[in-house]
Amino acid sequence: MTLPVSLEFSFIKRTLQFRFEAGTSRGVMHTREVFWIKAHRKGDLDLLGWGEAAPLAGLSPDFGPDFESQLSDVLKQANARAWDLEEESLLQQVKALVPFPLPSIRFGLETALLDFLNGGRKRILANAFFDEGRPIPINGLIWMGTKEFMLQQINQKLGEGFACLKLKIGAIDFAQELEILRYIREQEAAKDLVLRVDANGAFSIQEAMGKLELLHDFGMHSIEQPIAVGQWKAMRELAVNSPIPIALDEELIGRPAKEEVLNSIQPQYLILKPSLLGGILETREWIQLAEKMGIGWWMTSALESSIGLNAISQLTSTYLPSLPQGLGTGKLYLNNLESPLLVSNGEIQYLPDGIWETPS
C-alpha cells in the first residue's frame, strides 16, 4: 500500500485552428480552445502527466466565459489534497472533487492523473491500442457544408479505404442530401460500405418519420439524434417504429439519471463522448447499463486534440470494439500536437516509435 502524495496541477491553453470550416447544426466553427492539464509531484518535473479539458460550444455543460476560472478553482483544490496513486482510487477521488456539471474538467483531471500514474508516457489504461499497437476500426466523418464540399470529402474517404462513413446532415436542403447518399451508393467502392448519418436533432417531430423512410432506401446503419433532445415520448416512438436504428448522442449529455433516459427511450445505440459525459467512470457506467439492456454503443471523440483523442482511444480499446468508432478527428486541425496517432485504411493506430510534441 502506497502513502497518498501531494501533486501539483496547472494548465496550458491553446486555440486550435480547423483546416476548413467545420459545419455543425449549430453553425460553423473555425477555431476551438483546449486546456491541457499538467500533473507532477511538487518540485519534481521529471515525470509529467497530461490530460485535456476541452469544452465544446453548444454541447458541453461547462462551456462558457467562466470556464477558465472554474478550471483554476478545481486545480487549486487538487493541489491542496493528497492523492492515493491507484487507478480506481484516482478515478473515485476525481469524481468526489469535481461536480457533475463540469464533465470536461473531470475528464481532463482523470486523464492527467492516469498518465502520471502510468509513467507520463501518454498511457492511460491497460489496453491493446497502446500496449500492443492494435488498431481500432473507425468511421470516416463527412462534415456538413455545400453539396460540392461534402462530395469532395466522400471521394477522399472512399479513396482512403474507409469501410464506414458517417455523414452530418441537416445543414443543406434534404433533397440534396439524398442526392449525396445516392451518389455514394452508385460508387463501386461503396458497394458494401456502412453508412451512418447524424442529424444533430435537425428534424421536426412531424417530419422525422417521413425522412427516416426516405433515408432507409440507402441502407442506413443508424441515425444519430434525429430530433432535438428532451422529447422522450417522440424519440421513443421513433425508436419503436423507425426503419433505421436510432442512436442517442446529445440526449445523454448532462444526464446523471442514466437508467431513466434509456428506459424511457429504449434506443438501439448510444454514442459515447467521454469528455462531454463526465469522463471515464461516467462512460463506463453508460456502457455497463447499455450492455445490460442489450443496447449497442460506440465511442466518439468530441473534437479534442491529440491528448484527448489518445485517452479516448485507449478507453475504447479496453472493450476491444468490433464496430467502427468515431475516432478519426485528429487531422482536423492545422496546429494539433504531433503524436503517434495514425489514421490509415479506416483505422486509428498508436505507433510505438512515434513522437509526442510537448504541450506549450
N, C-alpha and C positions, 0 to 999 in steps of 0.2 A: 504493500500500500504506500503510495507516494503522498507526501505532505502537500497541501494547497500552496500555490505560488502566486506571487504578485506579478502582474503583467502590465505592460504599457501599450495603450492604443492611440492611434492617430489616423488621419485620413488625408488622401490626396484627391483633389477634384480635377477632372478633365472633361472638356467638351469634345465629344466625338462628332465627326462630320460624315454624313452619309455620302456615298458615291453618286447617288441620284436622289430625286425627290421621292421619298418613301410615302406612298399614299395609303391612308387608312380611312375607315368610315368616319373618323373624327377630324380629318384634314390631312395636310401634307407636312411631313417632318423633314427638316434639313439638318438639324443637329439634335443631340441629346447629351445630358450631363450624367456622368457616372462618378461614384465616390469609392475609391479603393481604400479599404481599411487595413492598416498595418498593425500586427501584434508581435511583441517581443518581450523578453524578460527585461525588467528595469535595469538600465545601464549596460545592456548587452545587445548589440546589433548584429551579432554573428548569425543568429537564426531568426529569420523573419517569416511570419505567416501573413498571407494576403487573402483578403476576401473582397467582395464587391457589393455595395448597396447602390442600386440603380433604379430609382422610382420612375415609373413611366407615366407621362402625362395622359390624363383621361382614364387611367386604369388603376394605378397604384393608390391605395387609400392614404399613403403617406406622402404623395406628391403635393408640393405646394411651396410657397415662398418661405415657410419656416422650417423646411426640411433640414437645412444645414445646421440650424440651431438645435433641432431635435436630435440629430446625429451627434453633435458635440456633447449634448447633455447625457446621452446614453453612454458615450465613450468615457466621460468623466466618472460615471457610476462604475463602469467596467474597470477603470483604473484604480478605483478605491477598494475593490474587493479582492479576495484570494480565490484562485481558480483550481479546482480539482482536475488534474490533467488525465482524464479518462473519457473516451468518446461519448458514451451515453450520458455521463455526468455533465460534460460540457454542454451538450445539447439541452439538457434539462435546466442548467444554470442560465443559459441564454433565454430560454422560454420564460423563466421566472423574472429575468431582468427586463426584458423588452416587451412592452404592451402589445396586444394583438393587432391594433390598428397600424403598427409600424412594420409591415411584412418585409420590405426590402432591407431595413436596418437589421432585423433579426437574421435574415439570410446572410447578409454581409458579415455579421459578427460570428455566426456559426462557422462559415467557411474560412474566415481568418484564423479562428481558433483551431479548427481541424487541420488546416495547412500547417500551423505551428506545431501541433501535436505530432504530425507525421514528418517532421524534419524540414519544413519550409521548402519542399520540392514541388509544390503545387499538387501534392497528393492529398486528397480529401478523405477518401474512404478506401477500404479494401475492395478492389473492383478489377474486372478483366480489361477494361478500357485503358487504364493507366498501367496496371501491373503486367499485363500480357500483350498490350497493343492490339487487343481485339476490337475491330471496328464496329460501329453501330449504324444500322441502316437508317437513312433519313429521307424526308421528302424534300423535293425542290420547291422553294417558295416563289410564287408568282405574285408580285405586288400589284396593287391597283394602279391604274393610270389609263392613258389613252389605249385604244384598241391596238394601235401600232406598237406601243411600248410593251404591252402585255404579250403580243405575238413575238416580239424580239426576245423577251425573257424565256418564253416557251421553247423557241428554237434553240436557244443557248442551253437550257436544261436538258432537252432531249439529246442534244449533241454531247453533253457531258455524261450521259449514261444513267440518268435518274430513272428508276422504275416506279416512282410515285411522285406526283405533282400535287401541290396544294395551291389553289387559286383564291385570292381575296376578291370577293365580288361585292357589288352594291354601290360602286362609285360611278359607273357609267350606265348607259341605257341597258336594260336587261336583255333586250333583243341582241345587242352587240355582244354581250357576254355569252349568250347561247351560240352565236356565230363563232366565238373563240373556242368554245368547247367542241363544236362541230369540226372546226379546223384540226384540233388536237386528235380527235378520233379518226380523222382521214389520213393521218400520218402513219406510215408503215412502222416507224419506231414506237408508235403509241398503241399498237395492237393489244398488248397485254398490260398497258400502263394502268396503275392505280390512280384514280382521280379523287381528290378531296376538294371541297370548297368551304370557304369561311365567309359567312355573310355579316359577321360582326353586328348582328341584331338589326340589319338593314330592312328586313321585310316587315310589313304590317301584318297584324293577325289575319286580316281579311284576305290578303293576297298570298299568304305564305304557302298554303296547301297547293294552290294552282301552280306556283313557281316550283315547288318541290316536285310536282308531277312532270313538269317540263324538264327539269334537271335530271330526273330519273332516266330519261331516254338516252343519256350519255354514260350510263353505267357508273354512277357515283358511288364511291366507297362510303362517304358520310358527308354531312354538312354541319359545320360548327355554328352554333348560336344563330339560328335563322331569324328569331325575333328578339326584341330587346329584353333585357334582364327584368326580373320581378314579376313576370306574367306567368306564374307557375301553372295555373289551370290550362291556359292556352298551350304552353310548352308541353304539358303532359299529353294533351290531345294530339299534338304533332308527333310526340314520341310513340304513341299508340298507332296512329293512322298513316304516318308518313311512309312513302315508298323508299325513302332514303334514311338510313340510320342517323339519329340525332346525337350530336356531341355538344356537351356543355363546356363553355370556356369562361367568359366573363361572369356567368351565373355563379361561379364558385368563389370569386374574389370577395374577400371581406365577409365570408360566411362561416362563423365558428360552429354553427349548428349543422354539421355536415350531413348527418343522417336525415334530418328534416328535409334538406334540399333534395337528396337522392330519392327518398321515399315519396316525396310529393311529385316529382317529375318522372323518375324511372327512365333515364336516358339510356341509349345504347353504349355511349362512350363518354369519357371525361378527357379534357385537355388540361394538363397539369403544368403550371408555370410556378416553380418554387419561389422565385423572388416576389411574386405577387400573392402567393397563397400564405406566406409566412415562414418559408424556409424548409429545411429538411424534415424536421419532426412533423410539421403540418402536412407536408406532401406524403410522407409515409402513412399517415392516418387516412388520407383520402384514398390511397392505393389499397390499404387493408380493407376499408369499407367497400370500395368498388368491387374488389375481388370476392368478397363475402357475398355481395349481391349479384354477382355474375355480370358486372358492367366492365367493358373493356376500357383501356386508357392508353394514352401515350404522353410523353413529356415534350414540352416545348420551351425554348428559351424566349425571353421577353426583351430581345434586342440588347442583351448585356454585351460587355466587352469580352475579350478572351478569358479573363479571370473568371467571370461568372459563367460563361459557356462551358469552360473546363469543369467547374464544380458540378453543374447540372448534368453534363455528360457522364461524369463519374457516378453520380447518384443514379442516373438511368441505368448504367451498366450493372449496378448491383442486382438488378432484376433480369438481366440477360434478355432484353426485349427482342421479339421477332418482328413486330410491327414497325414500320418506318416511323422515326421520331422527328420532331420539329427542331433540329439542332444545327441547321445549316446557315446561321446568320452571321458567322464571323467575318465574312468578306464584304459585309455591307458598308464598312467604314473605311475612310481614307487614312485615318490615324489610329487604328486599333493597335493594341500591343502585339508585337511579334511574339509568336507562340508555337509550340509543337503541334497544334491542331491542324489537321489536313482534311479537307473535303475532296473526295475523289470517287468517281463511279458510284455516286449515290450513297456514299457512306462518309462518316466522320471518324477519324483515327487519330490516336496520340502517338507521335513519333518520339521514341525514347531518346534519340540523339538531337532532338530539336532544341532551339534556343528560346528561353523566356526573356523578353525585354523587361527590365526593371521599371516599375511604375515611377513616374516623375512628373 
